[in-house]
Amino acid sequence: MIPSVRTLGDSMLWVISIGDRPSWNSIRVPPSKLLLKGYIKYSSIHKEKWMITRLFISFLNPNS
């Protein structure tokens, strides 16, 4: 069963509700700030994964 998605918006603020759950954007944050926060979080996770990968490769190939 797919939950219904309801989007309410005006020119500045959006509220998105999924099914009967409370809105994740109920404090009325502009969507651009939510996207920026998500990108910064994703970017920092990506950097951590890259550092771990480099560390692992250095253990496999100690002469480089």
GULOSE-926273 format. One record per residue (C-alpha): x, y, z; residue number from 1. Coordinates in steps of 0.001 Angstrom, whole numbers. Example, Ala and Ser with C-alpha at 12.3 -4.5 7.8 and 13.67 -1.06 7.14 Angstrom:
% GULOSE-926273
+---------+---------+---------+-----+
!      xx !      yy !      zz ! seq !
+---------+---------+---------+-----+
!   12300 !   -4500 !    7800 !   1 !
!   13670 !   -1060 !    7140 !   2 !
+---------+---------+---------+-----+
END
This chain:
% GULOSE-926273
+---------+---------+---------+-----+
!      xx !      yy !      zz ! seq !
+---------+---------+---------+-----+
!       0 !       0 !       0 !   1 !
!    1474 !    3367 !   -1044 !   2 !
!     820 !    6285 !    1345 !   3 !
!    -885 !    9296 !    -110 !   4 !
!    1341 !   12327 !    -513 !   5 !
!    -197 !   15736 !       9 !   6 !
!    1706 !   18930 !    -707 !   7 !
!     517 !   22321 !     481 !   8 !
!    2488 !   25331 !    -618 !   9 !
!    2494 !   29026 !   -1096 !  10 !
!    5099 !   31297 !   -2684 !  11 !
!    7591 !   31089 !     213 !  12 !
!    6874 !   28064 !    2436 !  13 !
!    5987 !   24408 !    1808 !  14 !
!    4443 !   21801 !    4066 !  15 !
!    4603 !   18144 !    3010 !  16 !
!    2554 !   15452 !    4740 !  17 !
!    2689 !   11708 !    4048 !  18 !
!    -424 !    9758 !    5018 !  19 !
!   -1569 !   10372 !    8592 !  20 !
!    1892 !   11169 !    9915 !  21 !
!    2654 !   14671 !   11175 !  22 !
!    4413 !   16919 !    8725 !  23 !
!    8213 !   16789 !    8804 !  24 !
!    8226 !   20451 !    7839 !  25 !
!    5578 !   21548 !   10336 !  26 !
!    7785 !   24386 !   11623 !  27 !
!    7532 !   25950 !    8146 !  28 !
!   11177 !   26089 !    7091 !  29 !
!   11729 !   27257 !    3505 !  30 !
!   12531 !   24238 !    1274 !  31 !
!   15819 !   25767 !      93 !  32 !
!   17205 !   25650 !    3659 !  33 !
!   16115 !   22022 !    4066 !  34 !
!   17869 !   21049 !     829 !  35 !
!   21043 !   22890 !    1850 !  36 !
!   21095 !   21169 !    5253 !  37 !
!   20612 !   17765 !    3579 !  38 !
!   23405 !   18450 !    1081 !  39 !
!   25849 !   19490 !    3823 !  40 !
!   25056 !   16313 !    5789 !  41 !
!   25461 !   14113 !    2676 !  42 !
!   28712 !   15880 !    1767 !  43 !
!   30265 !   15265 !    5200 !  44 !
!   29248 !   11576 !    5122 !  45 !
!   30806 !   11249 !    1650 !  46 !
!   34091 !   12765 !    2907 !  47 !
!   34204 !   10345 !    5856 !  48 !
!   33656 !    7346 !    3559 !  49 !
!   36410 !    8548 !    1218 !  50 !
!   38859 !    8946 !    4130 !  51 !
!   38074 !    5417 !    5378 !  52 !
!   38541 !    4040 !    1852 !  53 !
!   41927 !    5749 !    1496 !  54 !
!   43018 !    4427 !    4888 !  55 !
!   42001 !     882 !    3917 !  56 !
!   43881 !    1121 !     596 !  57 !
!   47016 !    2315 !    2412 !  58 !
!   46874 !    -787 !    4634 !  59 !
!   46594 !   -3038 !    1577 !  60 !
!   49436 !   -1318 !    -259 !  61 !
!   51938 !     -31 !    2351 !  62 !
!   54654 !     896 !    -212 !  63 !
!   52631 !    3619 !   -1920 !  64 !
+---------+---------+---------+-----+
END
